Amino acid sequence: MKKFMQKKLNQKGLTLVELLAVIVILGIIAAIAVPAIGNIIENTKYNAVKSDALNALSAANLLYAEDQNAKDVTVKTLVDGGYLDNKGKLTDAMTFAKSANNVVSISGNTAEYAGGKKVTFTSATVEIINTDKTKGSAAGDKTIKGAVATP
């Protein structure tokens, strides 16, 4: 029992300097990691809005396949008609147009995706949205713009 007590008394803990060094290192790591994680989150939210637009374009393609003469197609029309389950971050007023070569594009209001940042779709097709390489974390509002669609 005496040997056990002596071993316990001889053990040393961390000194104050060692403890401060660990805290400083953790603080530096946190200062580097927090902004990087914030950018990843903003980029993900931007990509989610683009995904919502792609889903809406697919739904509009279905509507146009069923009704070749459809006019004034909006996100609200797609949701009310059962072509789109959830509009996501898109606004009800966003409109769709079908060109002479049967390419459907989305235009209209902006969609907010993160902390007041917005993305505007102007005659954007599936191809235009898929080739967009813009980072959502970049400063300012974004515009995904294609050629002007002719109804």
Secondary structure, 3 states (H helix, E strand, C coil): CHHHHHHHHHCCCCCHHHHHHHHHHHHHHHHHHHHHHHHHHHHHHHHHHHHHHHHHHHHHHHHHHHCCCCCCEEHHHHHHCCCCCCCCCCCCCCEEEECCCCCEEEECCEEEEECCEEEEEECECHHHHHHCCCCCCCCCCEEEECCCCCC
